[in-house]
């Protein structure tokens, strides 16, 4: 069975503007195929390949007195999954 390691986990209440800014910074780093996440002295560096699986999921949970909504954005790839062997025009 595969071993899973949580590299970083965070759950915070932030303003929508703050989250949007975080996502913009993340998108800029994603385009460079390198993401570094930092919390205090803890820092992780993630190399991202040129192609990833991108999943968007929106759901809601309706109760009598309230409705909870959730939006998940997931990026997945396998380590070393770079497009090295693709045919290109030279």
C-alpha positions in Angstrom: 0.0 0.0 0.0 1.2 3.5 -0.9 2.5 5.7 1.9 0.9 9.2 2.1 2.7 12.2 3.6 1.0 15.5 4.3 3.5 18.1 3.4 1.4 21.1 4.5 -2.1 21.6 5.7 -3.9 24.9 6.4 -7.4 26.0 7.2 -7.9 29.7 7.8 -10.7 32.2 7.6 -9.6 35.0 5.2 -11.3 37.8 3.3 -12.2 37.0 -0.3 -9.8 39.7 -1.5 -6.9 38.0 0.5 -7.8 34.6 -1.0 -7.9 36.0 -4.5 -4.5 37.5 -4.0 -3.1 34.2 -2.8 -4.6 32.4 -5.8 -3.1 35.1 -8.2 0.4 34.5 -6.6 -0.1 30.8 -6.8 -1.1 31.0 -10.5 2.0 33.1 -11.3 4.3 30.5 -9.6 2.4 27.6 -11.3 3.2 29.1 -14.7 6.9 28.9 -13.7 6.4 25.2 -12.7 7.7 26.0 -9.2 5.7 26.6 -6.1 7.1 27.4 -2.6 4.7 27.5 0.3 5.8 29.0 3.6 4.2 29.2 7.1 6.5 30.6 9.7 9.8 28.8 9.5 8.3 25.8 7.6 8.8 25.9 3.9 8.1 23.4 1.1 9.2 23.6 -2.5 7.1 21.8 -5.2 8.2 21.3 -8.8 5.1 21.1 -11.0 5.3 19.4 -14.4 4.0 21.0 -17.6 0.8 18.9 -17.6 -1.4 18.2 -14.6 -4.8 16.9 -13.9 -7.0 19.8 -12.9 -10.3 19.1 -11.1 -13.0 21.6 -10.0 -15.7 20.5 -7.6 -18.6 22.6 -6.3 -21.1 21.2 -3.8 -23.6 22.3 -1.2 -25.0 20.8 2.0 -28.6 22.0 2.7 -29.9 21.9 6.3 -33.0 23.4 7.8 -31.3 26.6 9.1 -28.3 27.0 6.8 -26.7 25.9 3.6 -22.9 25.2 3.4 -21.2 25.5 0.1 -17.7 24.3 -0.9 -15.5 24.9 -3.9 -12.5 22.5 -4.3 -9.7 23.0 -6.8 -7.3 20.1 -7.1 -4.1 19.7 -9.1 -2.6 16.2 -9.4 0.4 14.7 -11.1 3.0 11.9 -10.6 6.5 12.7 -9.5 8.8 13.0 -12.6 5.8 13.4 -14.9 7.5 15.9 -17.2 6.7 15.9 -20.9 10.2 15.0 -21.9 9.4 12.4 -24.6 6.9 14.5 -26.5 7.5 14.9 -30.2 8.4 18.5 -31.0 9.4 20.4 -34.1 13.1 21.1 -34.0 
